[in-house]
C-alpha cells in the first residue's frame, strides 16, 4: 500500500503522444488512489510545470518527446524530486532508435541491418525497408516501404520529425512485445493488426474509432523454446542499454524463427488498450500492483543525484 505517500502523476507533455499519456495517466491515478496515496494530477505542457510541495515521488507517465527522452528526468533531478522509470542517461539512450541500434550491435543483440541517412539521401539497400524517425514513439513517423512510389512520401513525412533518418531492412514475421520489470520478462504478446501494421491508429483504437485495431495473443502461441528465446533476447536488449527499472521490448520473430529487436520503450503505455498491463495480468499482477511494482523498482534501481 502507498498510504501517506504524496505522488504527482506527470501526464500529457508537449509531444505527439499527449493524448495517449492522458489516457495512461487516468488509469495510473485511479490505481494509486486505490492504494491509499494522495495523488496530484500534473498536466505537463513544457519545462515550467509546477509541483506540489513535500512530494514522495513523481510518477512519470509522459510518453514520447520530453517525458521519455531524458528531458523531464533532468528537470526532476535538478529539483531533487524522485521519479519513476529510468534515469536521464538510460531514457535518452533508449529513446534514440539510432543510438539504440548501435548498442544492440555492440552487445550482440539481434537487430535488423540498417542505414543512417541525412536529408535528401536515399538508402542503398533494396526494397522493402522501414523508414523511421529516430526520436518518436508509438510508431509515429514509421513507414513500411514496399513500392518505389512509396519512397518519397515516406521520406518527406519523416523529415518533419528529424534531421536524420533510420532505415531498416524489412523482416516479415510475427510482431511480438515483451514487458520487462527489473529482471523479470513478462509473458510474450503476439500482435496481429487487423489491417496494415501496428501503427499509431491500430495501437490506440479508443483515439481512432475508424481504426481496425489489433488482436493481442497473450501468452503468444509459441512453443516453450521459442518463448524462452524471445524473453532472453528481450532481457539482453534491456540490459544492453543499461536499463534497470522497466521497459517494453518490441521484437519481430522471422518466419525462420529468428528474433530481431526493433526498439525499447521505457515508459510504455498504461491505457485500456496497452500491452504492459495486459501481460502483467496474465501472471497475476493487477494494474494496481503493476504501478506499485514500478515505484518499488524505481526506488531501488535509480535515485536522483
MARLO-565020 format. One record per residue (C-alpha): residue in one letter; chain; x, y, z; residue number from 0. Coordinates in Angstrom, 3 decimals. Layout:
<pts>
   rest   kette          X          Y          Z    nr
      a       A          X          Y          Z   NUM
...
</pts>
This chain:
<pts>
   rest   kette          X          Y          Z    nr
      x       A      0.000      0.000      0.000     0
      x       A      1.005      3.608     -0.555     1
      x       A     -0.675      5.180      2.460     2
      x       A      0.845      8.568      3.423     3
      x       A      2.582      8.799      0.047     4
      x       A      2.174     12.090     -1.838     5
      x       A      2.536     11.266     -5.536     6
      x       A      2.381     13.607     -8.516     7
      x       A      1.267     11.880    -11.716     8
      x       A      3.003     13.683    -14.571     9
      x       A      0.886     13.448    -17.692    10
      x       A      0.318     14.920    -21.136    11
      x       A      3.519     16.507    -22.328    12
      x       A      4.093     18.637    -25.450    13
      x       A      4.809     15.750    -27.847    14
      x       A      2.816     13.750    -30.375    15
      x       A      1.741     11.167    -27.772    16
      x       A     -0.006     13.640    -25.468    17
      x       A     -3.478     12.091    -25.765    18
      x       A     -2.129      8.610    -25.094    19
      x       A     -0.348      9.903    -21.996    20
      x       A     -3.530     11.489    -20.675    21
      x       A     -5.331      8.161    -21.082    22
      x       A     -2.495      6.272    -19.340    23
      x       A     -2.463      8.794    -16.500    24
      x       A     -6.176      8.368    -15.818    25
      x       A     -5.597      4.691    -15.071    26
      x       A     -2.439      5.271    -13.036    27
      x       A     -4.029      8.000    -10.891    28
      x       A     -7.047      5.836    -10.127    29
      x       A     -4.836      2.886     -9.203    30
      x       A     -2.570      4.937     -6.926    31
      x       A     -5.563      6.408     -5.105    32
      x       A     -6.868      2.888     -4.661    33
      x       A     -3.561      2.014     -2.998    34
      x       A     -4.003      4.825     -0.480    35
      x       A     -1.774      7.517     -1.987    36
      x       A     -2.619     11.196     -2.111    37
      x       A     -2.418     11.866     -5.845    38
      x       A     -1.830     15.158     -7.640    39
      x       A     -2.502     15.155    -11.378    40
      x       A      0.004     17.443    -13.109    41
      x       A     -0.629     18.266    -16.757    42
      x       A      2.839     18.974    -18.138    43
      x       A      2.957     21.197    -21.216    44
      x       A      6.582     22.284    -21.008    45
      x       A      9.587     22.644    -18.674    46
      x       A      7.999     25.179    -16.324    47
      x       A      5.461     22.828    -14.776    48
      x       A      4.705     23.292    -11.085    49
      x       A      4.730     20.535     -8.483    50
      x       A      3.127     20.358     -5.050    51
      x       A      5.453     20.595     -2.059    52
      x       A      6.644     17.640      0.018    53
      x       A      6.212     15.033     -2.695    54
      x       A      7.168     11.440     -2.031    55
      x       A      7.520     10.744     -5.739    56
      x       A      6.637     11.840     -9.269    57
      x       A      5.073      9.049    -11.338    58
      x       A      6.133      9.921    -14.876    59
      x       A      3.660      8.686    -17.448    60
      x       A      4.516     11.161    -20.237    61
      x       A      5.137      9.080    -23.357    62
      x       A      7.459     10.151    -26.120    63
      x       A      9.130     13.527    -26.543    64
      x       A     10.006     15.386    -23.329    65
      x       A      8.744     12.669    -20.994    66
      x       A     10.620      9.629    -22.257    67
      x       A     13.791     11.171    -23.691    68
      x       A     15.598     12.377    -20.556    69
      x       A     14.292     15.953    -20.500    70
      x       A     11.746     15.688    -17.698    71
      x       A     14.088     13.328    -15.835    72
      x       A     16.806     16.004    -15.820    73
      x       A     14.342     18.644    -14.601    74
      x       A     13.192     16.396    -11.754    75
      x       A     16.755     15.596    -10.751    76
      x       A     17.634     19.288    -10.776    77
      x       A     14.678     19.873     -8.444    78
      x       A     15.634     16.941     -6.214    79
      x       A     12.410     15.049     -6.873    80
      x       A     12.369     11.242     -7.014    81
      x       A     10.573      9.786    -10.018    82
      x       A      9.593      6.541    -11.690    83
      x       A     11.320      4.921    -14.630    84
      x       A     14.837      5.141    -15.956    85
      x       A     17.278      7.943    -15.245    86
      x       A     18.453     10.653    -17.610    87
      x       A     21.091      8.654    -19.493    88
      x       A     19.033      5.477    -19.925    89
      x       A     15.962      7.420    -21.036    90
      x       A     17.924      9.467    -23.552    91
      x       A     19.623      6.391    -24.993    92
      x       A     16.528      4.188    -25.301    93
      x       A     14.516      6.976    -26.925    94
      x       A     17.014      7.376    -29.746    95
      x       A     16.476      4.483    -32.166    96
      x       A     19.824      5.093    -33.874    97
      x       A     21.872      5.033    -30.677    98
      x       A     19.832      2.051    -29.501    99
      x       A     20.696      0.131    -32.677   100
      x       A     24.387      0.883    -32.139   101
      x       A     24.208     -0.537    -28.602   102
      x       A     22.433     -3.641    -29.850   103
      x       A     25.218     -4.212    -32.371   104
      x       A     27.875     -3.614    -29.705   105
      x       A     26.314     -6.161    -27.339   106
      x       A     25.376     -8.792    -29.919   107
      x       A     21.620     -8.259    -29.608   108
      x       A     19.966     -9.406    -32.853   109
      x       A     18.533     -6.499    -34.819   110
      x       A     17.821     -5.780    -38.487   111
      x       A     20.523     -4.337    -40.785   112
      x       A     20.177     -0.565    -41.001   113
      x       A     21.415      2.656    -42.555   114
      x       A     21.514      6.188    -41.116   115
      x       A     20.707      8.872    -43.675   116
      x       A     20.795     12.642    -43.861   117
      x       A     18.033     14.699    -45.526   118
      x       A     17.966     14.082    -49.266   119
      x       A     19.884     10.809    -49.087   120
      x       A     18.269      7.532    -50.078   121
      x       A     19.144      4.018    -48.887   122
      x       A     21.456      1.684    -50.733   123
      x       A     19.541     -1.375    -49.528   124
      x       A     16.842     -2.770    -51.801   125
      x       A     13.127     -2.611    -51.108   126
      x       A     11.313     -3.453    -48.918   127
      x       A     12.570     -1.451    -45.950   128
      x       A     11.256      0.510    -42.974   129
      x       A     11.773      4.267    -42.722   130
      x       A     11.761      5.672    -39.177   131
      x       A     12.058      8.991    -37.419   132
      x       A     14.679      8.091    -34.794   133
      x       A     13.208     10.020    -31.860   134
      x       A      9.456      9.411    -31.901   135
      x       A      7.347      6.748    -30.198   136
      x       A      4.066      4.871    -30.781   137
      x       A      5.058      4.249    -34.422   138
      x       A      4.811      7.977    -35.202   139
      x       A      6.916      8.650    -38.297   140
      x       A      7.274      4.964    -39.251   141
      x       A      6.653      3.701    -42.793   142
      x       A      6.996      0.266    -44.329   143
      x       A      8.088      0.995    -47.883   144
      x       A      7.484     -1.810    -50.371   145
      x       A      6.980      0.006    -53.678   146
      x       A      9.108      2.678    -55.427   147
      x       A      6.232      5.163    -55.416   148
      x       A      6.079      4.957    -51.609   149
      x       A      9.669      6.128    -51.117   150
      x       A      9.340      9.893    -51.495   151
      x       A      6.146     10.313    -49.408   152
      x       A      7.706      8.306    -46.567   153
      x       A     10.922     10.321    -46.510   154
      x       A      9.015     13.589    -46.856   155
      x       A      6.892     12.774    -43.793   156
      x       A      9.784     11.557    -41.653   157
      x       A     11.674     14.774    -42.475   158
      x       A      9.056     16.620    -40.378   159
      x       A     10.360     14.897    -37.274   160
      x       A     14.119     14.566    -37.669   161
      x       A     17.311     15.642    -39.391   162
      x       A     18.459     12.014    -39.523   163
      x       A     16.521      9.034    -40.815   164
      x       A     16.832      5.411    -39.745   165
      x       A     16.201      2.856    -42.471   166
      x       A     15.957     -0.831    -41.571   167
      x       A     15.665     -3.923    -43.689   168
      x       A     12.059     -5.088    -43.556   169
      x       A     11.712     -8.506    -41.942   170
      x       A      8.370    -10.263    -42.427   171
      x       A      7.256    -12.233    -39.404   172
      x       A      5.289    -12.110    -36.184   173
      x       A      5.131     -8.898    -34.165   174
      x       A      5.919     -9.600    -30.521   175
      x       A      6.335     -7.441    -27.437   176
      x       A      7.777     -8.334    -24.046   177
      x       A      7.418     -6.303    -20.882   178
      x       A     10.411     -6.182    -18.540   179
      x       A     10.055     -5.491    -14.805   180
      x       A     13.524     -5.337    -13.294   181
      x       A     14.952     -8.764    -14.108   182
      x       A     11.581    -10.341    -14.955   183
      x       A     10.471    -10.884    -18.544   184
      x       A      6.665    -10.904    -18.680   185
      x       A      4.683    -13.270    -20.930   186
      x       A      5.184    -12.677    -24.642   187
      x       A      2.365    -10.925    -26.512   188
      x       A      1.818    -11.551    -30.217   189
      x       A      0.202     -8.631    -32.036   190
      x       A     -1.928     -9.225    -35.099   191
      x       A     -3.112     -5.959    -36.693   192
      x       A     -6.488     -6.410    -38.370   193
      x       A     -5.163     -4.422    -41.297   194
      x       A     -1.877     -2.707    -42.176   195
      x       A      0.754     -2.758    -39.441   196
      x       A      0.753     -1.864    -35.760   197
      x       A      0.800      1.902    -36.281   198
      x       A     -0.487      4.682    -34.019   199
      x       A     -4.105      4.229    -35.128   200
      x       A     -4.135      0.477    -34.555   201
      x       A     -2.344      0.811    -31.217   202
      x       A     -4.927      3.211    -29.793   203
      x       A     -8.349      2.469    -31.301   204
      x       A    -10.045      4.440    -28.496   205
      x       A     -8.440      7.570    -30.015   206
      x       A     -9.205      6.469    -33.589   207
      x       A    -12.713      4.956    -33.795   208
      x       A    -12.301      4.163    -37.506   209
      x       A     -9.106      2.175    -36.943   210
      x       A     -9.228     -1.576    -37.409   211
      x       A     -7.212     -2.189    -34.241   212
      x       A     -5.300     -5.355    -33.472   213
      x       A     -5.678     -8.687    -31.721   214
      x       A     -3.339     -9.375    -28.795   215
      x       A     -2.497    -13.018    -28.099   216
      x       A     -1.067    -13.471    -24.611   217
      x       A      0.679    -15.727    -23.941   218
      x       A      1.789    -15.767    -27.575   219
      x       A      1.217    -19.062    -29.429   220
      x       A      4.899    -20.052    -29.341   221
      x       A      6.438    -23.267    -28.104   222
      x       A      8.442    -23.279    -24.873   223
      x       A     11.822    -22.963    -26.593   224
      x       A     10.700    -20.041    -28.765   225
      x       A      9.159    -18.292    -25.776   226
      x       A     12.349    -18.589    -23.750   227
      x       A     14.455    -17.422    -26.695   228
      x       A     12.345    -14.308    -27.209   229
      x       A     12.241    -13.459    -23.495   230
      x       A     16.020    -13.912    -23.214   231
      x       A     16.612    -11.625    -26.199   232
      x       A     14.291     -9.009    -24.678   233
      x       A     16.212     -9.097    -21.390   234
      x       A     19.519     -8.827    -23.256   235
      x       A     18.236     -5.794    -25.136   236
      x       A     17.049     -4.165    -21.892   237
      x       A     20.439     -4.753    -20.270   238
      x       A     22.409     -3.673    -23.363   239
      x       A     21.073     -0.171    -22.771   240
      x       A     21.890     -0.311    -19.067   241
      x       A     18.218     -0.173    -18.082   242
      x       A     17.264     -1.122    -14.532   243
      x       A     13.611     -0.327    -13.919   244
      x       A     11.043     -1.328    -16.548   245
      x       A     10.508     -1.301    -20.286   246
      x       A      8.687     -2.950    -23.159   247
      x       A     10.773     -4.542    -25.898   248
      x       A      9.367     -4.864    -29.423   249
      x       A     10.600     -7.811    -31.494   250
      x       A      9.955     -9.328    -34.905   251
      x       A     10.133    -13.113    -34.994   252
      x       A     11.022    -14.018    -38.580   253
      x       A      9.365    -16.823    -40.497   254
      x       A     12.555    -18.816    -39.824   255
      x       A     12.081    -18.350    -36.065   256
      x       A     14.851    -15.763    -35.597   257
      x       A     14.103    -12.807    -33.278   258
      x       A     15.121     -9.279    -34.222   259
      x       A     14.745     -6.407    -31.753   260
      x       A     13.058     -3.302    -33.127   261
      x       A     13.129     -0.887    -30.202   262
      x       A     12.640     -0.401    -26.474   263
      x       A     10.037      1.785    -24.761   264
      x       A     10.992      2.993    -21.286   265
      x       A      7.574      4.470    -20.497   266
      x       A      5.217      2.021    -22.187   267
      x       A      1.515      2.717    -22.370   268
      x       A     -0.780      2.121    -19.409   269
      x       A     -4.067      2.728    -21.221   270
      x       A     -7.046      0.402    -21.543   271
      x       A     -5.510     -0.932    -24.780   272
      x       A     -1.916     -1.142    -23.553   273
      x       A      0.287     -4.186    -23.654   274
      x       A      2.326     -3.988    -20.450   275
      x       A     -0.643     -4.255    -18.042   276
      x       A     -2.152     -6.957    -20.244   277
      x       A      0.971     -9.127    -19.976   278
      x       A      1.328     -8.485    -16.246   279
      x       A     -2.268     -9.553    -15.629   280
      x       A     -1.593    -12.944    -17.235   281
      x       A      0.777    -13.827    -14.367   282
      x       A     -1.461    -12.347    -11.699   283
      x       A     -0.034     -8.827    -11.409   284
      x       A     -3.026     -6.499    -11.280   285
      x       A     -2.932     -2.979    -12.704   286
      x       A     -2.540     -1.503     -9.225   287
      x       A      0.165     -3.988     -8.269   288
      x       A      1.987     -3.141    -11.511   289
      x       A      2.011      0.561    -10.614   290
      x       A      3.301     -0.296     -7.146   291
      x       A      5.992     -2.569     -8.624   292
      x       A      7.154      0.233    -10.928   293
      x       A      7.511      2.543     -7.933   294
      x       A      9.469     -0.069     -5.959   295
      x       A     11.825     -0.819     -8.849   296
      x       A     12.396      2.888     -9.467   297
      x       A     13.361      3.490     -5.847   298
      x       A     15.770      0.554     -5.826   299
      x       A     17.213      0.933     -9.304   300
      x       A     17.770      4.639     -9.675   301
      x       A     17.709      7.679     -7.425   302
      x       A     18.300     11.321     -8.294   303
      x       A     21.832     12.638     -7.920   304
</pts>
